[in-house]
Amino acid sequence: MIQNTIDSLEYTIKSCESLFNKEEMIKGNLIALQNELKEKENYLQFLKGAKEKYTLVVNELYEESIVALKDTLNTALKYIIFDKNYSINIILEDKKGSKSLSFLLIDEDNGFEVDLKDGVGQGVRTIISFVLKTYYLLNQNSKVLFLDEKYSALSSHYIPRFYEFMKKFCDENDFIIVMISHIDSQIEYADKIYYLNDGVITEENNLTKNTDNSTI
């Protein structure tokens, strides 16, 4: 029994000595872990700084894009609705990391503004819808817009200027508009005309136009 006790004590002593022998290795591992932790902390700070810079760049790009869009919308409104003094204000909102735009129509003569969602006439909506669609397509590197029976809600008072603006937009941006329509008055603004009768398609060039960049 005495021998068993001695053997047990020797085993315990050797176990303790083994732990002490591992002390340097454990210290080395601890230093390595501390260094790794420091590197992770530095990387985390770098990521936080990069996120802030990225956010600033994105916001700046948004602002620049909004300015360009606002200029285009205001140019369209003032040219087409020539007998009104309308302009557009665009508000950029950031809700939980998701950006959204609000559009306000401003009547500069009468001194009031209204959200586009609240009772703005179809004529104004038509103009703004056209600009937004084409602006989006251009930013997606697409230069063709297909329209089916569109713009019939626009007052005849503004139709000539609307199509003149559309034509100028196509010329300046190398853009193509393909429109399906039963309204004869729209035909005169096309560069190329295609008639569909009983399944037969015939083409007619509009000789009053000098360019073929847009199509109705």
N, C-alpha and C positions, 0 to 999 in steps of 0.2 A: 504494500500500500504506500510505503514511503517512497518507493521508486516511481510509482505512478504519479505521486505528487510532484516529485522532482522533474519527471518528464513533462508534466503539465506546465510547470513553471518555466522550464527551458523553452517550451513551445511558445509560451506567452512572451518571453523575453525576445525570442527571434522575430516574432510578429511585430513587436514594438520597434526592434532594430530595423526591420524591413520598412516600417512606416517612416522612421527617421531618415533612412537612406533615400526614400522617395521625396523627401522634403524639397531638395533642390529642383527635382523634376517638376514638382507641383508649383514651386515658385516661378519656374520658367514658363509653365503653361499659363499661370496667372498673369504674368507680364505680357505674354502673347495675346491673351484674351483682352487685357486692358488696352493694348495697342490696337487690336481689331475694333474694340468698342470706340476708341477715339477716332479711328478712320470712319466708322459708321456715322458718328456724330458730325464729323466734318462733311461727309457726303450728304447727310440730311440737311445741313445748313446750306450746302450748295444747291440742293433740290428746291429748298424753300426760296432761295434767291432767284433761281431760274424760273420758278413758277411766277414770282412777282414780276420779273422782267417780261416773261411770255404774256402775262395778263395785260401789262402795259402796252406791249406791241399789238396784241389783238384788239384792245380798246382803241388804239390809235388807228389801226386799219379800219375798224368799224366806223370811226368818226370820219375818216377820209372818204369811205365809201358812201356814208350817209350824206355828206356834203355834196358829192357828185350826183347822187340820186335826187336830192332836194333841188339842186340846180336844174336838173332835167325836168322834173315835175313842174317847177315854177315856170320854166321856159314854155313848156307845153300848155299850161293853163293860160298864161298871159297871151300866147299867140292864138290859141284856138278860141277861148272865151274872151274875145277881144273887147267886149263891151262891159266886162266886169273887172274888178280889181281884186282877183283872187290870188292867194298864195298858199303854200303848204308848209307846215312845220312838222318835223319828224322828231319824236322823242324816243331815245334808246333806253330801255329798262333792262336791268339785270336781276332776274328773280331766281334765286337759288342756283346760280351758275348758268342759267339758261337766258339768253338774250332775246328780247322781243321789241318790236317797233310799234309805236302808236302814231297815227297820222291825224293831224288837225288841219281842217280847212279854215283859212282866215279870210274874212271879207274886210279888206283894208279900208274901204269907203265907209262902211257902216260900223266898223269897229267891233266885230264879234268873231268868235271862232267856235267851231263845232267839230266834234270827233266824227271821223268818216263813218263810224258805225251808227251814228245818230242822225238819221234823216237827211243825209246829203243826196242831192238829186242824181238821177241816173246818168245825166250827161257828164257830170264831174267824175262819177265812178268809172264811166267808160274810158275817159282820158287817163285817169290814174291807173286803171287796170292794164291798159295797153302799155304804159311806161314801165310798170312793175314787171310785167311778163317779159318784155324785151330786155329789160335791164338784167333780170335773172338769167335769161338765156345767154346773153353776152358774157356774163360772169361764169357761165358753165361752158364757155367756148362752143356754144351752139348758135347758129345764125339762121335758123329757119323756124318760122312760127306758122302753125296751121290754125285757121279760124273757120268755124262753121256757123253761118248766119249770125255774125256778131255786129255790134254797133248800130243796130236798128233803133235803139233807144235814144241815140244822139239827135238833138234838134237839127232840123234841116238848115237852120240859121248858122250852125257851126260846122256842118259836114265838109264844105269845101276846105276850110282851114285845117280841119282834122286830118283829111287825106293828104293835104299838102305837107303837113308836119310828118305824117307817116312816111311819105315819099322821101322827104329830106333825110329822115332818120335812116331809111334803108340805104340811100346813096352814101351817106357819111360813114356808115358802119358795115358796108358790104353785107347787108341783111336781106333776107328773102321772106316775104309774107305770101302765103298761099291761102286764099279766102274762097270759101264756098258761099254763094249768095244767089238769091232770087231777086235782088233789088237792082233794077236797071241803072239807077243813078250812080251806083258804085263802080260800074264797068268803066266809065270814062277815066277813072284814076289808075287803071291797070296798065301795065306795060305789055303783058300777054294775057289773052283771054281764051279760055277753053270752054266750049259749049258741049253739054251732054244731052243728047236727044235720042231716046229709044236705044240706049246702049252704045250709041255712036258718038265719039269725041272728035270735035273739029277745033282747030287752033286758029286764032286770029291775032295778028299783031296790031297793037294800038298805035297808029301812025302819029298820033299827037304827042307821043312820049319819045324822048330822046335817049333813054337808057333802059336797060332790061334787068336792073338789079332787084326789082320787086315784082311780085306776081299776084294777081287776084284771080 
